[in-house]
Amino acid sequence: MKFYHSKQLNSLPNLTHAFTTRYSGNLAFHVNDDPLAVEANHERLSQELGYKKKSLIHMKQIHSNFVHTVLDEDDFYTPRSCDALITNKKNTPLMVMVADCAPLLFYDDKQKVIAAAHAGREGAFKNIVQKVVEKMSLEFASNPQHISVSIGANIGVCCYEVGHEIYDKAKELQLEYALERREERYYLDINKILKGQLIACGIKNQNIEFSNECTCCKKENYYSYRAEKTTGRFCGILMLK
């Protein structure tokens, strides 16, 4: 399988993580792929990264700002409808699946807490980042200054053209700083929004890492809904050891 690692998270102990690619195979069950092939991809990934497939927690992602704290009864076969997961349980990998949206992996090395979040336009507009950091703080006593965040490949401002309705919504939310105008067209910079939200939550600039690869530009390496419409999903995955 082909995947890549965050330099920032690689430097931290007691952690297994990866961002997969198109070459790792589709990991989503909801995109009309053969379920047996998808499950086989999950099995291969679990062997590569050293966890039991049944222990993996993934989500039915709904473009919300709902955050779920993992419970004992959660497992691979019972995904929750939410867009972020948090746990302090060891050997319990968390997965976020994407195809242009941003996969975010959070780690608090002091309290030993991890989170995985899905942030497309809706997640950014609804500030799911703030919800994750607040829940890590309230439920696990995390200090934002101790949280590291790695954001994987997602659609860049180079490709993310939006219409007037989205432009108006961004201005209403005071996010116009993330809009670029080129030849009477508007383009949205999701990473710029996420960076601002993470900083506003108290996370240190040096603890934030972006891939800076555009999934639409590099659709040969990643799945891209904007480029292909019908496509698979790659993932960000994170586990405490």
ChimeraX attribute file (.defattr): number of C-alpha atoms within 10 A of each C-alpha:
attribute: neighborCount
match mode: 1-to-1
recipient: residues
	/A:1	12
	/A:2	13
	/A:3	16
	/A:4	12
	/A:5	16
	/A:6	18
	/A:7	11
	/A:8	15
	/A:9	21
	/A:10	13
	/A:11	9
	/A:12	13
	/A:13	10
	/A:14	12
	/A:15	19
	/A:16	19
	/A:17	21
	/A:18	22
	/A:19	26
	/A:20	26
	/A:21	23
	/A:22	21
	/A:23	14
	/A:24	20
	/A:25	22
	/A:26	25
	/A:27	26
	/A:28	24
	/A:29	16
	/A:30	12
	/A:31	13
	/A:32	10
	/A:33	14
	/A:34	13
	/A:35	14
	/A:36	10
	/A:37	14
	/A:38	18
	/A:39	16
	/A:40	15
	/A:41	17
	/A:42	22
	/A:43	15
	/A:44	16
	/A:45	23
	/A:46	17
	/A:47	11
	/A:48	10
	/A:49	15
	/A:50	13
	/A:51	18
	/A:52	16
	/A:53	19
	/A:54	16
	/A:55	16
	/A:56	22
	/A:57	23
	/A:58	27
	/A:59	22
	/A:60	16
	/A:61	20
	/A:62	14
	/A:63	19
	/A:64	20
	/A:65	24
	/A:66	18
	/A:67	22
	/A:68	18
	/A:69	15
	/A:70	18
	/A:71	10
	/A:72	6
	/A:73	6
	/A:74	17
	/A:75	18
	/A:76	16
	/A:77	12
	/A:78	13
	/A:79	14
	/A:80	19
	/A:81	16
	/A:82	19
	/A:83	25
	/A:84	31
	/A:85	25
	/A:86	25
	/A:87	22
	/A:88	19
	/A:89	16
	/A:90	14
	/A:91	17
	/A:92	23
	/A:93	30
	/A:94	27
	/A:95	29
	/A:96	30
	/A:97	27
	/A:98	27
	/A:99	27
	/A:100	27
	/A:101	26
	/A:102	30
	/A:103	26
	/A:104	27
	/A:105	29
	/A:106	25
	/A:107	27
	/A:108	22
	/A:109	16
	/A:110	11
	/A:111	16
	/A:112	18
	/A:113	21
	/A:114	27
	/A:115	30
	/A:116	30
	/A:117	30
	/A:118	32
	/A:119	30
	/A:120	23
	/A:121	20
	/A:122	16
	/A:123	23
	/A:124	24
	/A:125	19
	/A:126	17
	/A:127	18
	/A:128	25
	/A:129	24
	/A:130	19
	/A:131	16
	/A:132	25
	/A:133	21
	/A:134	17
	/A:135	17
	/A:136	27
	/A:137	14
	/A:138	11
	/A:139	11
	/A:140	16
	/A:141	14
	/A:142	21
	/A:143	17
	/A:144	18
	/A:145	14
	/A:146	15
	/A:147	23
	/A:148	22
	/A:149	25
	/A:150	22
	/A:151	25
	/A:152	27
	/A:153	28
	/A:154	28
	/A:155	28
	/A:156	23
	/A:157	18
	/A:158	13
	/A:159	16
	/A:160	19
	/A:161	19
	/A:162	13
	/A:163	11
	/A:164	10
	/A:165	8
	/A:166	16
	/A:167	20
	/A:168	13
	/A:169	13
	/A:170	18
	/A:171	13
	/A:172	10
	/A:173	10
	/A:174	11
	/A:175	20
	/A:176	16
	/A:177	12
	/A:178	19
	/A:179	22
	/A:180	17
	/A:181	10
	/A:182	9
	/A:183	5
	/A:184	6
	/A:185	12
	/A:186	17
	/A:187	20
	/A:188	27
	/A:189	21
	/A:190	25
	/A:191	24
	/A:192	16
	/A:193	19
	/A:194	24
	/A:195	17
	/A:196	14
	/A:197	17
	/A:198	20
	/A:199	16
	/A:200	12
	/A:201	16
	/A:202	15
	/A:203	21
	/A:204	16
	/A:205	14
	/A:206	9
	/A:207	18
	/A:208	17
	/A:209	19
	/A:210	17
	/A:211	16
	/A:212	13
	/A:213	15
	/A:214	21
	/A:215	27
	/A:216	24
	/A:217	16
	/A:218	15
	/A:219	19
	/A:220	12
	/A:221	18
	/A:222	28
	/A:223	28
	/A:224	27
	/A:225	19
	/A:226	17
	/A:227	17
	/A:228	12
	/A:229	10
	/A:230	11
	/A:231	18
	/A:232	24
	/A:233	24
	/A:234	29
	/A:235	28
	/A:236	28
	/A:237	25
	/A:238	26
	/A:239	27
	/A:240	20
	/A:241	15
